[in-house]
Amino acid sequence: MTQTIASIPDLQGKAVLITGASTGIGAALARAFADQGCSVGLHYNSSVEAAEKLGEEIRAAGGKVTLVRADATSASAMAGAVEETAAAFGRLDGLINNAGGMVARLDYADMTEEHYDAVMDLNARSVLLACKAALPHLKRQGGGFIINTTSIAARNGASGGAGLYGSSKAFISNVTRGMAKEFIAHNIRANAVAPGIVLTPFHERYSSEAQMQAALRTIPQGRFGTVEDCIGTYLFLASERLSPYIIGQTIEVNGGQLMP
Ligand code: NAD
């Protein structure tokens, strides 16, 4: 396989479920973890074609992958995706909760209960249940990792109309701290990654050109992030060798846009 990043020996042979892995950051993670010799559970829902194409690409490069379809707005479906991945590989060593989104930009002034449910189901409820489902499998392996994807929006109140989304990610940042304390008894390290503004279908969907240009002026590094900018942080947190004493942390990957 083409190694774009140096080999991390302790990741070799590990089975990892990556949610929302057909596009954006998740797709880059699927490639990167497969490159490291991990068996990858590639979770997707609506992007069938992209998921199948990526699965073929990974297999053609010699990687191990299984495709798992589930709607991330359904917590029970996401718990099912965990079981399916563990069954396909006979083990599960890591869970990367990456599926998520704003659903829509809506000001707090216009908030509805339907919007609350949609945002929290996708970004919070399903993450909790996927982690719960992963726990017995990770315990069985004698340890493992959980990496949640939060956001810069979890700390700064979010951009216009994304407030509830940011709050759902803040919830997950704190869930990560609590899980880290609880799960470390089983040698399971829980951490989170908080991307800043990364060029993926996410912003094509939710952000106007004017919003992007205004945001660009607030990034000290003078550019938006790429999916490749995110990969190393996830690999680092997944590797017990590289981050053995890091739990409950959120690593900000944002070009200096926010330095908490
Ligand atoms: P993306 O839209 O390409 O990826 C989101 C993934 O989640 C997609 O694969 C999508 O299919 C999946 N998803 C969304 N709703 C789903 C559903 N109901 N069922 C199943 N899957 C569903 O965008 P991305 O930027 O790669 O986002 C990845 C993660 O990073 C998300 O959690 C997002 O909130 C977070 N994030 C992104 C940015 C950014 O600037 N791109 C910034 C901060 C946080």
Residues whose N, C-alpha, C, O or C-beta is under 5 A from the ligand:
A	BS01	NAD	G20 A21 S22 T23 G24 I25 G26 Y44 N45 A70 D71 A72 T73 N98 A99 G100 G101 T149 T150 S151 I152 P195 G196 I197 V198 T200 P201 F202
